[in-house]
Amino acid sequence: MYIAITALKGGVGKTTTAIHLAAYFQTKAPTLLIDADRNRSAIIWSREDKLPFFVASQAGATSLIKKYTHFIVDTKARPEQEELKDIAEGSDLLIIPTTPNHLDIDATLKAVELLQDLKANFKILLTKVDGRTKNGREARDFIKENNLPVFKSEIPLLVAFERASQKGVIIKDYSDPRSKSGWLSYQGVGKEILA
C-alpha cells in the first residue's frame, strides 16, 4: 500500500502522521517511510535510530523499494498542482491532516478542490484536537456537511507528540501518561485504512 501525507499548510501534523502511520503499518508488514519534504523532518526524527521502521529520502528510497510492502510518504509541504497530480496518481490514498483551526480548514478545502479535480482517493484527518474545546466537533461537522471524507479517528493535541519527536521515538515509546491515547488514535486511523 502506498499512502501519501500531504497538506497545503504547515503545522498541521503532516510528519507526525507519517511517522505514526509508518509505525502502525510496520506492525503489519515491512514499511518504508519516504521523506520527500525539503525540511527532512522525518529523517531528523529518525536520527536516533529508535523508530521501528526505516526512513529514507526520496532519492535514497529507489534502491529500497523491493524490500517493503507498505510505503508512507511525507510529501513536500505546500506541493504545487503538478506535484499534487503526481502524488495522487502514485498513491492508493492521500491523507490530508488538518487542525480544527479555521485557517487550516480553509487550506484543507483548497487542497480538496485540487484533489477532487484530479479524482484522487483522499481522506481528511483531524489533528491537534483539544478535547477541552468544541473546535474539533465544529470542524468535523463542517467537513461532514460538505460531504468530504474524514477519518472517524482524530488525533488529540498532546505535548507528548513534540517531546517524542525530540527523543526520536514514536509516542507510545515516550513516557507520558497520555502517550497511550495518542498511539491508540493513530492505531485507529491505521485500522480505518485497512478496513
N, C-alpha and C positions, 0 to 999 in steps of 0.2 A: 504494500500500500504506500502511496506517495501523497503526503499531506504537506501543504504549504501554509505557513502562518504569515499573514500579510496585513498591513494597515496603512492608511494614508496619514496617520498622525503618530508621533512618538509618545512614549509614556503610557501606553495602554496595556502593557504586559505581553508584548509580542515574543520577546526572548524567553521570558518566564514560562509562557505557554509552550513554546518549542521545547525547552528543557524538560518540563514535566511530562509532556506527552511522549517525548522520546523515552523517558524513564518508564512510563507505563507500557509503551509498546515493546520495550526491551524485555518485559516480563512475559511477553507472548512469543517473540521471535527476535533474532538479531536485528538491531535497529541502528541506523546511522543518522546522526543529526548533521545536516549540511548548513554551515553558517555562510549565507550569501549576503549578509549585511556588511556594509563598509565599516561599521563600528566594531565588528567582530566580537560582539558581546558574548555570544555563546562560547567562542574559543577562549575568551578571557575567563568565563565562568568555569571552564574545564581545565584550566592550568594546573590545578592541584591534583589532577588525576584521581578524583574521588567520585566521579559520575559513573553510573552503571552501564554506560553506553559510550560509543566513540563519537567524537565531534571532529569534523573535517571542514576545511574551507571549501568553497565551491570548486576551485581549481584542483584541490587535493582529493576531492571525492571521486573523480573519474576512475581511478585505478581500483577503488574500493567497492564499487557498485556490486560486483558479483558476489561479495561476501554477505550481503544483507538482504533481508526480506522486506523490512519497512524503512521508509525514508521520511524524515521530518525536516522541512526546510524553513529556516529562519530567514525570510526574504529581506531584501533591501527595504529600508524604511522609505515610505513615500515613493513607491515604484511609479514610473511613467506608464502611460496607457499601453504602449507596445510591450513593455516588460510584463505588465499585468496580463496581457494576452498570452505571452509565452508561459507564464506561471499557470494560468488557467488551463491551457492546453496540455500541460505536462503533469497535472495533479489529479488525483482521484477526488480530493476535497480541499477546498481553501477555507481556512478558519480566519475570521476577522475578529480579533479581540477588541473590545471597547469598554471603557469605563462608563458608568451611568451619567457622567458629566455631559451637559448639553453640547459642548464644543466637540467632544469625542464622538457623540452620537451623530452630530452633523457630518463629521468627516467620514463616519461609517456609512451614512446614507449615500455620500458621494461615491464611495468605493462600491457600494451595492449597485448603483446605477451603471457603473462601468462593467461590473461583473455580469449583471443581467443582460446587457448588450452583447456580451461575449458568450452568453448561455452557459456560464460556469456553474459548477456544483460548489456552493458555498454555504457556510453557516456562521452565524454571529455568536460570539461567546462574551457574555458579560463578565468583566473582571473588576477587581478592586471594589467590590460591592461592600459597603459599610452597612452591616445589619442593624445599626442603631438609627439609620435614616430611612426614609421612604424612596430615596432616589433610585435604588435598584428595582423596586417594584414598578415605579413610574416608567423607567426606561424599558423594562420588559413589556409592560402594557403597550407602550408606544410602538415597539418593534412588532408585537403581535397584531396591533391594529393596522399596521402597514403590510400585514401578511408576509413578513420576512421570516426565513428560517432561523431559529435561535435554539441553542442548547438549553435543555431543562436545567442542567447543572450550571452553577455560576461560581466564580472564584471570589472568595472573601478577601477583603482588604486586611492584610496581615503584614506587620513589620518583619515577621519571620521569613517571608519570601526574600526580602532585601538582604537580610542577615545570612540566609542560606547561600545566596549568590556570593557574598563576601568570603564565605568559608569554602566555596567551591563544591557545595553539596546540593542535593535536592531537599525540599522542605522536610520530607519525612526523616531525613538524617540530621536535621538541625534540632538541637534540644530546646524545645519551647512547648509549653502546654497546648498551644493552639496549632502546632505544626500538623498534627494528625488531621484536623479538619481541612487544612489546605491540601494535603495529599489526597484525602478522600474526595475532594471536589474534582481534582484532576483525574482521579480514577473514574469518577462518574462521567466525565467528558469522554474518556477513552472507551468506556463501555457503550456510551451512546453511539460513538463512531462505528464500533464493531457490531452493533445490534443489527 
